[in-house]
């Protein structure tokens, strides 16, 4: 029986081994799979989405995000000086405040912040999310994602050096001396994997998430590679996200962060490398040789005056995906930023095209997940899809719906999204709860964190 039918004025379908835009189709869903893409409305569908100017495409896949920490510092990470942005933002503000919040907030309060952020992402068309966070947030995030119906890759952090700070000169301080958290991190990860991986009908998966090359020592990263091989898990890690990280890697190991990952054996097709902003040409060659994925989050870096250009990685022949990093939980505006930053960086309007950017959060992202049932709209694929209303004045006329989506559409144009064939957003509304109530609860917790940040002196570091 047809469980869902969606009318598409335009649809991005996978046919004969490639993606193509077709007009005037019905997407027919049975259970959790796309059953057919037809010219005619099916009879007897349980749920019908029928609106005249919908662009239907595979659900958008967002492979790097930090709902919790980025929500805590909203309005405090912009307009910083260059020196404050480069080191203080992560080690002096994000990490200490996140740690303090976890110590002071209840599990229900943490879950309220999680749902507050997940709701925003889903309303922008995200159907699959990879989220990295401190291990104590795993329960709240899995609960919120399960209730929302989201396809969720949970990445509890692994650390050799979890307690970081900055000294008066802006240099990173490793308070515990580094290295003594490896065993505890790995044991906790194994426990979380046993508890959560494969839950929610298989929509929740647990991935390996060693934090960064400057917070994870060689023994930990070698253990991560062993676990990835044993469990068949993906591994995601921050790489070359600031100059201090690169300098530390060269000082400790005589290698760039990317060379360090090769040395410990972590590079491979199952490795997802976040940022790589300060990776040089030889580093990118190495990433390409090992078929790893680069995750590009341009807006987070643009606020600090750093060019994180999608086109630089894509045109180097790397599998490159675009993700939000949590800064603004809106994947559509992130894609637009990726295009604009790339064009400016290259002084070339022909780079980072709309089809390339759409592919970055559909086909390429699914390939990074090693999921041939996601990221494509075709019979037999998972029924994860998004329908975007391109009938507004701001996108009219529509010549190519991919162009309209990337350069002119907004998150508010998302009309419906489905995960596993079940609507999770419809008529622009989040279906798993009352939006006003979720917003109010999240805002109340964030106000509490503001008071913690002010009384602890953490916010004073970002001035």
C-alpha positions, 0 to 999 in steps of 0.5 A: 500500500502507498503510504506517502505520495508527493507531487513534484513540479520538479524532482532530482532523480537518479536515472541511468547512473546520474542525477537529472531534473525531471518535471511533473512527477509523483514520488510514491512511497511504500513503507520506508522506501521509494516505490516509484516515480510516476507521471500519475497520482497514485490511488489510495495513498495514506498521506498526500503532499500536493502543492503546485511548485515543489522541488523534491530531492533526496533528504539533505545530509549534514555531516558535521554539527555542534548544536549544543556548544554553538547554541551556547555562544550565539551572539558572542562569536562574531566581530572578534579580533583576529587573535581572539577568533583563532584560539580563544573561540574554541579553547577559551570559549566553546570548550570551557563553556560547554564543559561548564554547562554539562556540569550545571545542567540537568539531563532534561535541560541538555535535551531541551537544547538538543531538540531546540537545535535539531528542530531548526536543522530539520526545518531547513531540509536536513534528514540525516545529521552527524553530530559530535558532542561530549559523551555526557550528551549522548543520552539527551541527543539520542532521545531528542533525535529519536523523538524527532524521527531524524536519521542520526549519527551520534559522535561522542567525543574521544580525547587524550586531552579533554581539559583544555584552556588558554594561557594569557598569551593565547596559547593552548594549555593541556591541564592534565598533561595529555594522554591520560584520558585515552582508556576512559574515553574508549571504555565509555565509547564502547558502552555508548555504542552497545546502548545506542547503535542501531536503535530507533529502527536503525536510524541511530548509529554511533560513530567514532569521533576523536576530537582533533589532532591536537587533543588526541594522541597517537595511541588513542588514534591507533585504537580508533582505527582498530575500533573502526575496523572492528565495528565497521564505524566511520571516524570523524575528526577536526583537522587543521582548523587553526594555525595553533593546531598545525604548529603543535602537530609539527612540534610534537610529531614533526608532521602536519595534522594530515601527515599525523593521521596517516602516520597513526593509520587513521586516514581511509575511505571511512575517515571524515575530516572536518575543516582542513582550512590550514592544510596545504597542497601536499596535505590535500594530495594525501587526503585524495590518495586515501579517499577520505572525505573533507567536510567544509563548513564555510560560514563558521570560518567566514565569521573569523575572516578565514576562507574555507572554500568548498571549491578548493577541496572539490577542485582538488578531486576530493570528496567534499561535503558541506555541513553547518558546524552548528553556527547557523542551523540552516543547511540551505544558507550554508550551501549558499555561503559555500558557493559565494566564499568559493567564488570570491576565493577563486575570483571565478564565478564558474566554481562551486556550481549549484549542481555541485553544491546540491550533490555535496549534501546528497550523493557525495554525503551518502558516499561518505556514509557508505550508504547507497540507499541514501542521497538519491531519489530512485525506486528502492532507495530509502524514502528520505526526501525534502520538498521545497516550495519554489513558488515564491516571488524571491525564486521566480522564475525557476529555470533550474530548480537547483539554481533556485534552491542554492542562490535564492531559496531559504529554509522557510521555503522547506514545505515537507521532509520525510525520513524512512517514508514518514513526514517529520516536517509538513507545511513548514511545521515541525511535527514532533512537538510544539515549536513555540514550546520547544523554543521557549524551553531551549531559550530558558536553558540558554539564558541560564548558560548566559548567566553561568558564562558571565559569572564564571568569567568565560565570556570575558575572554571573547571581548 
